[in-house]
Amino acid sequence: MSLGNTVKFMALIAGMFCFQSFFVGDETMTKEDGMYVVNTTTIGKDIEGYNGPTPLKVYIKNNKVEHIELLKSMESPKYYAKVKKALLEKWNGKTVKDARTLQVDAVTGATFSSEAVVQNVQMALDYYQKNK
């Protein structure tokens, strides 16, 4: 192989690694303190509450939901507080399998927000199941 072809080959390989690095940096699921943490900011970007996307993090340890954290959104703090108080603990302690099929009612007065949170939780649990 000539020096010119070697340089082209090495450039091609370097380009492939750069392209691959865009996918390696996916922060959808990480590990923290022995828990898997699924962040729905990217995978749930099309799930909207009343005022836009409702991203969250689902913390999973030993195949059970430890807790759920609401991330910054444009939802009204007053109504989002209702969602946080009434919904988030419903999944705690449940196995991922049971949590995925849990039927959770929307919070009165915060219907769009709570339905979006439920969809995000289900999406996070599905993502965990497929990628753990």
DSSP file with accessible surface (Angstrom, degrees, kcal/mol):
  #  RESIDUE AA STRUCTURE BP1 BP2  ACC     N-H-->O    O-->H-N    N-H-->O    O-->H-N    TCO  KAPPA ALPHA  PHI   PSI    X-CA   Y-CA   Z-CA
    1    1 A M              0   0  167      0, 0.0     2,-0.0     0, 0.0     5,-0.0   0.000 360.0 360.0 360.0 133.0    0.0    0.0    0.0
    2    2 A S     >  -     0   0   65      1,-0.1     4,-2.4     4,-0.0     5,-0.2  -0.270 360.0-109.2 -74.6 163.9    1.4    3.4   -1.0
    3    3 A L  H  > S+     0   0  139      1,-0.2     4,-2.5     2,-0.2     5,-0.2   0.907 119.4  53.1 -60.9 -39.8    1.9    6.2    1.6
    4    4 A G  H  > S+     0   0   41      1,-0.2     4,-2.2     2,-0.2    -1,-0.2   0.912 110.6  46.0 -62.6 -43.0   -1.0    8.2    0.0
    5    5 A N  H  > S+     0   0   85      2,-0.2     4,-2.6     1,-0.2    -1,-0.2   0.867 110.7  53.7 -68.7 -34.9   -3.4    5.2    0.3
    6    6 A T  H  X S+     0   0   54     -4,-2.4     4,-2.7     2,-0.2    -2,-0.2   0.929 109.3  48.3 -63.7 -43.5   -2.2    4.6    3.9
    7    7 A V  H  X S+     0   0   90     -4,-2.5     4,-2.4     2,-0.2    -2,-0.2   0.925 112.6  48.4 -64.0 -42.7   -3.0    8.2    4.8
    8    8 A K  H  X S+     0   0  149     -4,-2.2     4,-2.2     2,-0.2    -1,-0.2   0.914 111.8  49.9 -62.6 -42.4   -6.4    8.0    3.1
    9    9 A F  H  X S+     0   0  104     -4,-2.6     4,-2.5     2,-0.2    -2,-0.2   0.931 111.2  48.1 -62.0 -44.8   -7.2    4.7    4.9
   10   10 A M  H  X S+     0   0  112     -4,-2.7     4,-2.6     1,-0.2    -2,-0.2   0.895 110.6  51.8 -65.2 -37.8   -6.2    6.2    8.3
   11   11 A A  H  X S+     0   0   63     -4,-2.4     4,-2.4     2,-0.2    -1,-0.2   0.898 109.3  50.6 -64.3 -39.8   -8.3    9.3    7.6
   12   12 A L  H  X S+     0   0  104     -4,-2.2     4,-2.2     2,-0.2    -2,-0.2   0.935 111.1  47.7 -63.0 -45.3  -11.3    7.0    6.8
   13   13 A I  H  X S+     0   0   48     -4,-2.5     4,-2.2     1,-0.2    -2,-0.2   0.932 111.8  50.2 -61.8 -44.7  -10.8    5.1   10.1
   14   14 A A  H  X S+     0   0   53     -4,-2.6     4,-2.2     1,-0.2    -1,-0.2   0.912 109.9  51.4 -61.4 -41.2  -10.5    8.3   12.1
   15   15 A G  H  X S+     0   0   39     -4,-2.4     4,-2.5     1,-0.2    -1,-0.2   0.897 107.5  52.6 -62.8 -39.4  -13.7    9.6   10.4
   16   16 A M  H  X S+     0   0  109     -4,-2.2     4,-2.5     1,-0.2    -1,-0.2   0.914 109.2  49.3 -64.1 -40.7  -15.5    6.4   11.4
   17   17 A F  H  X S+     0   0  130     -4,-2.2     4,-1.9     2,-0.2    -1,-0.2   0.899 110.7  50.4 -66.0 -38.8  -14.5    6.7   15.0
   18   18 A C  H  X S+     0   0   79     -4,-2.2     4,-0.8     2,-0.2    -2,-0.2   0.932 111.6  48.1 -62.9 -44.5  -15.6   10.4   15.1
   19   19 A F  H >X S+     0   0  131     -4,-2.5     3,-1.0     1,-0.2     4,-0.6   0.931 111.8  49.8 -61.5 -44.0  -19.0    9.3   13.6
   20   20 A Q  H >X S+     0   0  104     -4,-2.5     4,-1.6     1,-0.2     3,-1.3   0.861  99.4  66.4 -65.1 -32.2  -19.3    6.5   16.1
   21   21 A S  H 3X S+     0   0   67     -4,-1.9     4,-1.4     1,-0.3    -1,-0.2   0.779  89.3  66.0 -64.8 -24.3  -18.5    8.9   19.0
   22   22 A F  H << S+     0   0  164     -3,-1.0    -1,-0.3    -4,-0.8    -2,-0.2   0.866 108.7  38.9 -62.8 -33.1  -21.8   10.8   18.4
   23   23 A F  H X< S+     0   0  140     -3,-1.3     3,-1.2    -4,-0.6    -2,-0.2   0.798 107.5  61.7 -88.1 -28.7  -23.7    7.7   19.4
   24   24 A V  H 3< S+     0   0  107     -4,-1.6    -2,-0.2     1,-0.3    -1,-0.1   0.854  95.1  64.2 -66.0 -31.5  -21.4    6.5   22.3
   25   25 A G  T 3<  +     0   0   47     -4,-1.4    -1,-0.3     2,-0.1     2,-0.2   0.317  69.5 139.7 -78.0  12.4  -22.2    9.8   24.1
   26   26 A D    <   -     0   0   78     -3,-1.2     3,-0.3     1,-0.2    -3,-0.1  -0.394  33.0-171.0 -61.1 123.2  -25.8    8.9   24.5
   27   27 A E        +     0   0  129     -2,-0.2    12,-0.2     1,-0.2     3,-0.2   0.142  54.0 108.5-102.5  18.0  -26.9   10.0   28.0
   28   28 A T  S    S+     0   0    4      1,-0.2    11,-3.3    10,-0.1     2,-0.5   0.918  88.4  24.0 -64.1 -41.9  -30.3    8.4   28.0
   29   29 A M  E    S+A   38   0A  37     -3,-0.3     2,-0.2     9,-0.2    -1,-0.2  -0.982  75.2 160.1-130.5 124.4  -29.3    5.6   30.4
   30   30 A T  E     -A   37   0A  37      7,-2.3     7,-2.9    -2,-0.5     2,-0.5  -0.752  35.2-116.4-127.7 175.6  -26.4    6.0   32.9
   31   31 A K  E     +A   36   0A 130     -2,-0.2     2,-0.4     5,-0.2     5,-0.2  -0.978  30.9 172.5-119.3 131.0  -25.3    4.3   36.1
   32   32 A E  E >   -A   35   0A  72      3,-2.7     3,-2.1    -2,-0.5    -2,-0.0  -0.984  69.2 -18.0-137.4 125.9  -25.2    6.2   39.4
   33   33 A D  T 3  S-     0   0  146     -2,-0.4     3,-0.1     1,-0.3    -1,-0.1   0.865 129.0 -48.4  49.0  43.4  -24.5    4.7   42.8
   34   34 A G  T 3  S+     0   0   52      1,-0.2     2,-0.4    27,-0.0    28,-0.3   0.586 118.5 109.7  77.5   7.8  -25.4    1.2   41.6
   35   35 A M  E <   -A   32   0A  30     -3,-2.1    -3,-2.7    26,-0.1     2,-0.4  -0.898  67.8-126.9-115.7 147.5  -28.6    2.3   39.9
   36   36 A Y  E     -AB  31  60A  68     24,-3.0    24,-3.2    -2,-0.4     2,-0.5  -0.755  25.6-160.1 -83.0 138.8  -29.6    2.7   36.3
   37   37 A V  E     -AB  30  59A   1     -7,-2.9    -7,-2.3    -2,-0.4     2,-0.6  -0.979   3.2-162.3-125.7 117.4  -30.9    6.1   35.5
   38   38 A V  E     -AB  29  58A   0     20,-2.5    20,-2.3    -2,-0.5     2,-0.5  -0.902   4.5-162.1-102.8 121.4  -33.1    6.6   32.5
   39   39 A N  E     - B   0  57A  36    -11,-3.3     4,-0.5    -2,-0.6     3,-0.4  -0.902   6.5-165.0-104.4 122.9  -33.4   10.3   31.3
   40   40 A T     >  +     0   0    0     16,-2.7     4,-2.4    -2,-0.5    17,-0.1   0.319  58.7 108.5 -93.0  10.9  -36.3   10.9   29.0
   41   41 A T  T  4 S+     0   0   69     15,-0.3    -1,-0.2     1,-0.2   -13,-0.0   0.909  94.1  24.2 -53.6 -44.3  -35.1   14.3   27.8
   42   42 A T  T >4 S+     0   0   83     -3,-0.4     3,-1.3     2,-0.1     4,-0.2   0.931 126.6  44.6 -88.1 -50.1  -34.2   13.0   24.4
   43   43 A I  T 34 S+     0   0   46     -4,-0.5     3,-0.2     1,-0.3    -2,-0.2   0.759 121.2  40.3 -71.8 -21.9  -36.4    9.9   24.0
   44   44 A G  T >< S+     0   0    2     -4,-2.4     3,-2.1     1,-0.2    10,-0.4   0.153  75.3 118.8-109.9  20.6  -39.5   11.6   25.3
   45   45 A K  T <  S+     0   0  118     -3,-1.3    -1,-0.2     1,-0.3    -2,-0.1   0.733  77.2  51.1 -61.6 -21.5  -39.0   15.0   23.6
   46   46 A D  T 3  S+     0   0  138     -3,-0.2     2,-0.8    -4,-0.2    -1,-0.3   0.452  86.0  95.8 -95.1  -1.0  -42.3   14.5   21.7
   47   47 A I    <   -     0   0   16     -3,-2.1     7,-1.1    69,-0.0     2,-0.4  -0.822  62.1-172.0 -91.4 114.2  -44.3   13.7   24.8
   48   48 A E  B     -E   53   0B 122     -2,-0.8    -2,-0.1     5,-0.2    -3,-0.0  -0.883  19.7-164.0-117.0 142.1  -45.9   17.0   25.9
   49   49 A G        -     0   0   10      3,-3.5     3,-0.3    -2,-0.4    64,-0.2   0.153  62.9 -58.7 -88.0-144.9  -47.9   18.1   28.9
   50   50 A Y  S    S+     0   0  162      1,-0.2    -2,-0.0    26,-0.1    25,-0.0   0.878 137.1  23.8 -71.5 -37.7  -49.9   21.3   28.9
   51   51 A N  S    S-     0   0   81      1,-0.3    -1,-0.2     2,-0.1    23,-0.1   0.150 125.6 -66.7-117.2  16.7  -46.9   23.6   28.1
   52   52 A G  S    S+     0   0    6     -3,-0.3    -3,-3.5    21,-0.1    -1,-0.3  -0.865  86.9   0.5 134.3-166.2  -44.4   21.4   26.4
   53   53 A P  B     -E   48   0B  53      0, 0.0    21,-0.6     0, 0.0    22,-0.2  -0.175  48.0-155.3 -59.4 149.9  -42.1   18.4   27.0
   54   54 A T        -     0   0    1     -7,-1.1    19,-0.1   -10,-0.4    66,-0.1  -0.603  19.0-174.6-126.6  67.2  -42.1   16.8   30.5
   55   55 A P        +     0   0   16      0, 0.0    16,-2.4     0, 0.0     2,-0.3  -0.248   8.0 168.1 -66.7 154.7  -38.7   15.1   30.9
   56   56 A L  E     - C   0  70A   0     14,-0.2   -16,-2.7    64,-0.1     2,-0.4  -0.949  30.9-120.9-153.7 170.9  -37.9   13.0   33.9
   57   57 A K  E     -BC  39  69A  46     12,-2.7    12,-2.8    -2,-0.3     2,-0.5  -0.980  16.9-157.5-120.1 135.4  -35.4   10.6   35.3
   58   58 A V  E     -BC  38  68A   0    -20,-2.3   -20,-2.5    -2,-0.4     2,-0.5  -0.967   9.1-152.4-112.8 123.5  -36.3    7.1   36.4
   59   59 A Y  E     -BC  37  67A  18      8,-2.8     7,-3.2    -2,-0.5     8,-1.0  -0.856  15.4-174.9 -99.0 126.3  -34.0    5.5   38.9
   60   60 A I  E     +BC  36  65A   0    -24,-3.2   -24,-3.0    -2,-0.5     2,-0.4  -0.981   8.4 174.8-128.8 129.9  -33.9    1.7   38.8
   61   61 A K  E >  S- C   0  64A  81      3,-2.7     3,-1.5    -2,-0.4   -26,-0.1  -1.000  73.1  -4.4-135.9 132.9  -32.0   -0.7   41.2
   62   62 A N  T 3  S-     0   0  144     -2,-0.4    -1,-0.1   -28,-0.3     3,-0.1   0.877 129.3 -58.7  52.6  40.5  -32.2   -4.5   41.2
   63   63 A N  T 3  S+     0   0   55      1,-0.2    33,-2.1    32,-0.1     2,-0.4   0.711 117.1 109.8  63.8  23.4  -34.9   -4.3   38.5
   64   64 A K  E <  S-CD  61  95A 100     -3,-1.5    -3,-2.7    31,-0.3     2,-0.4  -0.977  76.4-109.8-126.8 145.6  -37.1   -2.2   40.8
   65   65 A V  E     -C   60   0A   1     29,-2.7    28,-3.4    26,-0.4    -5,-0.3  -0.586  31.1-178.3 -72.9 121.5  -38.1    1.5   40.5
   66   66 A E  E     -     0   0A  85     -7,-3.2     2,-0.3    -2,-0.4    -1,-0.2   0.897  60.1 -38.8 -84.7 -53.0  -36.3    3.4   43.3
   67   67 A H  E     -C   59   0A  74     -8,-1.0    -8,-2.8    25,-0.1     2,-0.4  -0.975  48.2-125.4-166.9 168.0  -37.7    6.8   42.5
   68   68 A I  E     -C   58   0A  12     -2,-0.3     2,-0.5   -10,-0.2   -10,-0.2  -0.976  17.8-160.3-126.5 136.5  -38.7    9.3   39.8
   69   69 A E  E     -C   57   0A  75    -12,-2.8   -12,-2.7    -2,-0.4     2,-0.3  -0.971  14.1-136.5-120.5 125.7  -37.4   12.8   39.4
   70   70 A L  E     -C   56   0A  32     -2,-0.5   -14,-0.2   -14,-0.2     2,-0.2  -0.636  23.0-149.1 -76.7 135.9  -39.1   15.5   37.4
   71   71 A L        -     0   0   33    -16,-2.4    -1,-0.0    -2,-0.3   -32,-0.0  -0.530  38.4 -62.4 -99.1 171.7  -36.7   17.5   35.3
   72   72 A K        +     0   0  193     -2,-0.2     2,-0.3   -18,-0.1    -1,-0.2  -0.248  67.7 155.7 -56.6 133.8  -37.0   21.2   34.3
   73   73 A S        -     0   0   30      2,-0.2   -19,-0.1   -19,-0.1   -21,-0.1  -0.894  54.7-108.2-147.8 178.8  -40.0   21.9   32.1
   74   74 A M  S    S+     0   0  143    -21,-0.6   -20,-0.1    -2,-0.3    -2,-0.1   0.301  74.3 124.8 -96.0   7.9  -42.4   24.7   31.1
   75   75 A E  S    S-     0   0    9    -22,-0.2    -2,-0.2     1,-0.1     3,-0.0  -0.340  77.3 -90.7 -66.7 151.3  -45.3   23.2   33.1
   76   76 A S     >  -     0   0   39      1,-0.2     4,-3.1     2,-0.0     5,-0.3  -0.425  31.0-136.5 -61.9 126.9  -46.9   25.4   35.6
   77   77 A P  H  > S+     0   0  108      0, 0.0     4,-2.1     0, 0.0     5,-0.2   0.873 102.9  56.2 -55.4 -36.4  -45.1   24.9   39.0
   78   78 A K  H  > S+     0   0  136      1,-0.2     4,-1.1     2,-0.2    -2,-0.0   0.940 114.5  36.4 -61.7 -47.4  -48.5   24.8   40.8
   79   79 A Y  H  > S+     0   0   85      2,-0.2     4,-2.0     1,-0.2    -1,-0.2   0.861 114.2  55.8 -77.3 -33.7  -49.9   22.0   38.6
   80   80 A Y  H  X S+     0   0   23     -4,-3.1     4,-2.8     1,-0.2    -1,-0.2   0.862 103.5  56.3 -66.3 -32.6  -46.5   20.2   38.4
   81   81 A A  H  X S+     0   0   58     -4,-2.1     4,-2.6    -5,-0.3    -1,-0.2   0.894 105.3  51.8 -64.2 -37.5  -46.4   20.1   42.2
   82   82 A K  H  X S+     0   0   87     -4,-1.1     4,-2.5     2,-0.2     5,-0.3   0.921 110.8  47.8 -62.2 -44.0  -49.8   18.3   42.2
   83   83 A V  H  X>S+     0   0    0     -4,-2.0     4,-2.8     2,-0.2     5,-0.8   0.936 111.9  49.7 -61.8 -46.6  -48.4   15.8   39.7
   84   84 A K  H  X5S+     0   0  134     -4,-2.8     4,-0.7     1,-0.2     5,-0.4   0.935 114.8  43.8 -59.3 -45.9  -45.3   15.3   41.8
   85   85 A K  H  <5S+     0   0  190     -4,-2.6    -1,-0.2     1,-0.2    -2,-0.2   0.899 122.8  35.1 -67.8 -41.1  -47.3   14.8   45.0
   86   86 A A  H  <5S+     0   0   46     -4,-2.5    -2,-0.2    -5,-0.2    -1,-0.2   0.774 128.1  23.6 -89.1 -26.4  -49.9   12.5   43.6
   87   87 A L  H ><5S+     0   0    2     -4,-2.8     3,-2.1    -5,-0.3     4,-0.4   0.843  96.6  73.4-110.2 -44.0  -48.1   10.4   41.0
   88   88 A L  G ><<S+     0   0   11     -5,-0.8     3,-0.8    -4,-0.7     4,-0.3   0.802  97.9  49.9 -57.4 -34.2  -44.4   10.0   41.4
   89   89 A E  G >  S+     0   0  154     -5,-0.4     3,-0.6     1,-0.2    -1,-0.3   0.621  87.1  86.4 -80.0  -8.8  -44.4    7.6   44.3
   90   90 A K  G <  S+     0   0  108     -3,-2.1    -1,-0.2     1,-0.2    -2,-0.2   0.803  94.3  42.6 -60.3 -30.4  -46.9    5.2   42.7
   91   91 A W  G X  S+     0   0    1     -3,-0.8     3,-1.9    -4,-0.4   -26,-0.4   0.648  85.8 118.5 -91.4 -16.7  -44.1    3.4   40.9
   92   92 A N  T <  S+     0   0   53     -3,-0.6   -26,-0.2    -4,-0.3     3,-0.1  -0.238  83.0   9.3 -57.6 133.2  -41.6    3.2   43.8
   93   93 A G  T 3  S+     0   0   50    -28,-3.4    -1,-0.3     1,-0.3     2,-0.2   0.313  98.0 124.6  82.7  -8.1  -40.7   -0.3   44.9
   94   94 A K    <   -     0   0   78     -3,-1.9   -29,-2.7   -29,-0.2    -1,-0.3  -0.576  67.2-110.8 -83.6 145.9  -42.4   -1.9   41.9
   95   95 A T  B  >  -D   64   0A  44    -31,-0.2     4,-3.1    -2,-0.2   -31,-0.3  -0.364  32.1-110.9 -65.5 157.3  -40.5   -4.3   39.6
   96   96 A V  H  > S+     0   0    0    -33,-2.1     4,-2.4     1,-0.2     5,-0.2   0.919 119.6  53.6 -58.4 -40.6  -40.0   -2.9   36.2
   97   97 A K  H  > S+     0   0  152    -34,-0.3     4,-0.8     1,-0.2    -1,-0.2   0.938 113.7  40.7 -60.5 -47.3  -42.4   -5.4   34.8
   98   98 A D  H >> S+     0   0   85      1,-0.2     3,-0.5     2,-0.2     4,-0.5   0.894 113.9  53.3 -69.5 -38.4  -45.1   -4.4   37.2
   99   99 A A  H >< S+     0   0    0     -4,-3.1     3,-0.8     1,-0.2    -1,-0.2   0.856 102.1  59.5 -65.8 -34.0  -44.4   -0.7   36.9
  100  100 A R  H 3< S+     0   0   89     -4,-2.4    -1,-0.2    -5,-0.2    -2,-0.2   0.800 113.4  37.2 -64.7 -29.0  -44.7   -0.9   33.1
  101  101 A T  H << S+     0   0   97     -4,-0.8    -1,-0.2    -3,-0.5    -2,-0.2   0.387  85.2 128.9-105.5   3.5  -48.3   -2.1   33.3
  102  102 A L    <<  -     0   0   41     -3,-0.8     2,-0.7    -4,-0.5    -3,-0.0  -0.380  54.6-138.1 -63.7 129.6  -49.4    0.0   36.3
  103  103 A Q        -     0   0  168     -2,-0.1     2,-0.5     2,-0.0    -1,-0.1  -0.841  26.0-177.2 -91.3 115.5  -52.6    1.9   35.6
  104  104 A V        -     0   0   21     -2,-0.7     2,-0.2    11,-0.0   -17,-0.1  -0.962  18.9-134.6-119.5 128.7  -52.2    5.4   37.0
  105  105 A D        -     0   0  141     -2,-0.5     3,-0.0     1,-0.1     2,-0.0  -0.562  27.2-107.9 -80.4 146.3  -55.0    7.9   36.9
  106  106 A A        -     0   0   36     -2,-0.2     2,-0.4     1,-0.1     5,-0.2  -0.300  36.3-104.6 -67.8 153.0  -54.3   11.5   35.9
  107  107 A V    >   -     0   0   20      3,-0.5     3,-2.3     4,-0.1     7,-0.2  -0.689  37.7-111.4 -81.9 127.5  -54.4   14.2   38.5
  108  108 A T  T 3  S+     0   0  129     -2,-0.4    -1,-0.1     1,-0.3    -3,-0.0  -0.373 104.6  18.2 -59.3 130.3  -57.5   16.3   38.4
  109  109 A G  T 3  S+     0   0   46     -2,-0.1    -1,-0.3   -27,-0.0   -27,-0.1   0.290 125.0  59.0  89.8 -11.3  -56.6   19.8   37.2
  110  110 A A    <>  +     0   0    5     -3,-2.3     4,-2.8   -28,-0.1    -3,-0.5  -0.208  62.6 138.8-138.3  43.0  -53.3   18.7   35.8
  111  111 A T  H  > S+     0   0   62      1,-0.2     4,-2.7     2,-0.2     5,-0.2   0.927  71.7  44.7 -60.4 -51.6  -54.5   16.1   33.3
  112  112 A F  H  > S+     0   0  121      1,-0.2     4,-2.1     2,-0.2    -1,-0.2   0.924 116.3  47.3 -62.3 -43.5  -52.2   16.9   30.4
  113  113 A S  H  > S+     0   0    5      2,-0.2     4,-2.1     1,-0.2    -1,-0.2   0.927 114.3  45.7 -64.0 -45.9  -49.1   17.1   32.6
  114  114 A S  H  X S+     0   0    0     -4,-2.8     4,-2.5    -7,-0.2    -2,-0.2   0.903 111.4  51.6 -69.7 -37.4  -49.9   13.9   34.5
  115  115 A E  H  X S+     0   0   92     -4,-2.7     4,-2.3    -5,-0.3    -1,-0.2   0.908 110.3  50.3 -63.9 -37.5  -50.6   12.0   31.3
  116  116 A A  H  X S+     0   0    1     -4,-2.1     4,-2.4    -5,-0.2    -2,-0.2   0.902 109.7  50.5 -66.6 -39.0  -47.3   13.2   29.9
  117  117 A V  H  X S+     0   0    0     -4,-2.1     4,-2.7     2,-0.2     5,-0.2   0.941 109.8  50.3 -63.7 -45.3  -45.5   12.1   33.0
  118  118 A V  H  X S+     0   0   20     -4,-2.5     4,-2.5     1,-0.2    -2,-0.2   0.935 111.3  48.7 -59.1 -44.5  -47.1    8.6   32.8
  119  119 A Q  H  X S+     0   0   97     -4,-2.3     4,-2.5     1,-0.2    -1,-0.2   0.903 111.1  50.3 -62.7 -39.8  -46.1    8.3   29.2
  120  120 A N  H  X S+     0   0    0     -4,-2.4     4,-2.6     2,-0.2    -1,-0.2   0.901 109.6  50.4 -66.0 -40.4  -42.5    9.3   30.0
  121  121 A V  H  X S+     0   0    0     -4,-2.7     4,-2.6     2,-0.2     5,-0.2   0.951 112.1  47.4 -62.1 -46.8  -42.3    6.8   32.8
  122  122 A Q  H  X S+     0   0   64     -4,-2.5     4,-2.5     1,-0.2    -2,-0.2   0.915 112.3  49.8 -61.6 -40.7  -43.5    4.0   30.6
  123  123 A M  H  X S+     0   0   64     -4,-2.5     4,-2.5     2,-0.2    -1,-0.2   0.917 110.8  49.9 -64.6 -40.8  -41.1    5.1   27.8
  124  124 A A  H  X S+     0   0    0     -4,-2.6     4,-2.5     2,-0.2    -2,-0.2   0.920 111.6  47.9 -63.6 -42.5  -38.2    5.1   30.3
  125  125 A L  H  X S+     0   0    0     -4,-2.6     4,-2.5     2,-0.2    -1,-0.2   0.901 111.9  49.6 -67.5 -39.6  -39.1    1.6   31.6
  126  126 A D  H  X S+     0   0   51     -4,-2.5     4,-2.0    -5,-0.2    -1,-0.2   0.917 110.9  50.4 -61.2 -44.2  -39.4    0.3   28.1
  127  127 A Y  H  X S+     0   0   49     -4,-2.5     4,-1.7     1,-0.2    -2,-0.2   0.925 110.1  50.2 -60.9 -44.6  -36.0    1.8   27.2
  128  128 A Y  H  X S+     0   0   11     -4,-2.5     4,-1.7     1,-0.2     3,-0.4   0.941 109.2  51.1 -58.1 -48.7  -34.5    0.2   30.3
  129  129 A Q  H  < S+     0   0   63     -4,-2.5    -1,-0.2     1,-0.2    -2,-0.2   0.878 115.2  42.4 -58.2 -39.5  -35.9   -3.2   29.4
  130  130 A K  H  < S+     0   0  169     -4,-2.0    -1,-0.2     1,-0.2    -2,-0.2   0.730 125.4  31.4 -80.4 -22.3  -34.5   -3.0   25.9
  131  131 A N  H  <        0   0   79     -4,-1.7    -2,-0.2    -3,-0.4    -1,-0.2   0.355 360.0 360.0-123.2   4.7  -31.1   -1.6   26.8
  132  132 A K     <        0   0  121     -4,-1.7    -3,-0.0    -5,-0.1    -4,-0.0  -0.163 360.0 360.0 -68.2 360.0  -30.0   -2.9   30.3
